C-alpha cells in the first residue's frame, strides 16, 4: 500500500512541476505579447510620421510644379 501511495505522491509532484512550468511559460508569453504590442504601436506611429512627411513633400512638389 505504501508503494501505491508513494507512486501517487510522485505522480502529483510531477503534475505540480508541469503546472509550474506551464505557468512560467504563460508568464513569459504574456511578457512577449506585451513587448510585441509595444513594438507594433511604435511601428504604427513611425508609419504615420512617414506618411505625413510624404504628403508634405508631395504638396511641396505640386506647389513647385504648378507654380
C-alpha positions in Angstrom: 0.0 0.0 0.0 2.9 2.3 0.8 4.2 1.8 -2.8 0.9 2.9 -4.3 0.9 6.0 -2.0 4.4 6.8 -2.9 3.7 6.5 -6.6 0.7 8.7 -6.2 2.8 11.4 -4.4 5.4 11.1 -7.2 2.7 11.5 -9.8 1.3 14.5 -8.0 4.8 16.0 -7.7 5.4 15.6 -11.5 2.0 17.1 -12.2 2.8 20.1 -9.9 6.1 20.5 -11.7 4.4 20.5 -15.1 1.8 23.0 -13.9 4.5 25.3 -12.6 6.4 25.0 -15.9 3.2 25.8 -17.8 2.6 28.9 -15.5 6.1 30.1 -16.2 5.6 29.7 -19.9 2.3 31.6 -19.8 4.0 34.4 -17.9 6.8 34.5 -20.5 4.4 34.5 -23.3 2.4 37.4 -21.8 5.6 39.4 -21.5 6.4 38.7 -25.1 2.9 39.7 -26.2 3.2 43.0 -24.3 6.6 43.7 -25.9 5.3 42.9 -29.4 2.2 45.1 -28.8 4.5 48.0 -27.9 6.6 47.3 -30.9 3.6 47.3 -33.2 2.3 50.6 -31.8 5.8 52.1 -32.3 5.8 51.0 -35.9 2.4 52.3 -36.5 3.4 55.7 -35.1 6.5 55.6 -37.3 4.5 54.7 -40.4 2.1 57.7 -39.7 5.1 60.0 -39.4 6.4 58.7 -42.8 3.0 59.2 -44.4 2.8 62.7 -43.1 6.3 63.6 -44.4 5.5 62.1 -47.8 2.2 64.1 -48.0 4.1 67.2 -47.1 6.7 66.5 -49.8 4.1 65.8 -52.4 2.4 69.0 -51.5 5.6 71.0 -52.0 6.2 69.2 -55.3 2.8 70.2 -56.5 3.4 73.8 -55.5 6.7 73.8 -57.4 5.1 72.1 -60.5 2.0 74.3 -60.5 3.9 77.5 -59.6 
